[in-house]
Amino acid sequence: MIPDLAVIIELYIAFRMIEVLLMPSSRYTNQGCAVGAKIFAVLVLIISSGVCLDILFTGANTPTLP
């Protein structure tokens, strides 16, 4: 169940970060803020994807009954 929750949370984070990447630059106060937000969005997307993959690969083992 934990890997399933990790995938759901990762998908939410991914969609939010993609939304930040696709927002127009006019939403921010200046061009530097827009670039900074997009850089952080890419970093969060990469890190959260890596963490989700780690959870899936290490936590997806189902225990066997004795």
Helices and strands as residue ranges (DSSP letters): H 2-22, G 25-27, H 31-59
